[in-house]
Amino acid sequence: MPDSIYHEGFSFLTPDERLSFDEIERVARVAAELGVTKLRLTGGEPLLRPNLPELVARLVRIPGIEDIALTTNGMLLARQAAALRKAGLHRVTVSLDSLDPTVFARMSGGRGDLQTVLDGIEAARAIGFPHGVKINTVVQRDVNDAGIPKLLAHFRHTDVIVRLIEYMDVGNRNGWDRADVVTSREMMTRIDALWPLDPVSPAYRGEVAARYRYVDGGGEIGFISSVSAPFCGNCSRARLSSDGQLFTCLFATKGTDLRTVLRDADHAGEDEPLRQALAGIWHRRTDRYSEERQERRSRAEASPEDKAGEKIEMHYIGG
Ligand SMILES: C[S@@+](CC[C@H](N)C(=O)[O-])C[C@H]1O[C@@H](n2cnc3c(N)ncnc32)[C@H](O)[C@@H]1O
């Protein structure tokens, strides 16, 4: 969220423009009736939403929901971890790109504080979540790649799993260039030379991270190869923005407005229109942006689309 746009005078969504907890719960309940079993609270920064544990507690009670996860920048985690655990949150993922304070500051826009994030991770780990605590690390060439071994060393021999993510061309403002991507293969080679790795079988179909374990017993590590090995065909995710737009791809250019369906006075309290909207969007979805990017590349086409177009920004629909 660049300062040039989101400065002090920027007008964010008003409370009425955002979905209320009642509305989010309703979408989740209808989605669960249609077969959804896993929910992830992301953002933006989800811990900025007041009373988030209350939302978690409501979502946990929905029949069919088996797993509720949170992706956070970790800044407010230490003070909220206990309440989130008590509310029933199953897993926490903290985004952490570097243990070098200067690199961390650069990658977090100069606003985060590394020690506060580390304290948040430690608090979550100490409290213990049923499905654990993970770290998401986006690797950018010549920005944080040299510091990855230090970051991995910090979490080796703990139960915290680090997942290295290929830097993606999300949104329009991150100045993405393919040369900035360090592929999982390259990272794996570098890491394997330090600490030999062995593959671990996927836990479930559609698992986005390729899992490896350190042969010396140092624990597990994951690689998310969204650029070099896109997994659109296995993607079963839909994303709901805080103002009620539903997106079926991280790289979507437009979503479907569910807020209007939720607030339609003519059908107040009826779930059927929402059910139809959700099922219809799901059955019609065709997005496979990452595979198309890959196909263009293998045909060696110039790919202006990689940079052009008004894609939805990552901070709007989460990771
Ligand atoms: C957009 S954030 C939102 C949630 C929360 N504010 C956070 O920082 O974790 C979700 C995830 O997307 C990842 N992410 C952001 N930009 C990315 C990019 N260009 N390529 C790959 N992952 C990215 C972040 O590292 C983070 O783990």
The ligand as an ORCA input file, in Angstrom:
! r2SCAN-3c Opt
* xyz 0 1
  C      -1.041     -9.527      0.865
  S      -0.614    -10.240      2.419
  C      -2.053     -9.901      3.356
  C      -2.050    -10.366      4.777
  C      -1.188     -9.645      5.772
  N      -1.283     -8.215      5.728
  C       0.248    -10.082      5.675
  O       1.136     -9.233      5.566
  O       0.487    -11.271      5.742
  C      -0.703    -11.938      2.145
  C       0.544    -12.608      1.661
  O       0.840    -12.228      0.346
  C       2.238    -12.227      0.184
  N       2.637    -11.401     -0.957
  C       2.527    -10.060     -1.069
  N       3.004     -9.636     -2.263
  C       3.429    -10.750     -2.926
  C       4.023    -10.981     -4.200
  N       4.276     -9.983     -5.042
  N       4.326    -12.252     -4.553
  C       4.063    -13.278     -3.704
  N       3.495    -13.113     -2.489
  C       3.188    -11.875     -2.103
  C       2.708    -11.664      1.486
  O       4.035    -11.957      1.741
  C       1.767    -12.317      2.476
  O       2.309    -13.510      2.979
*
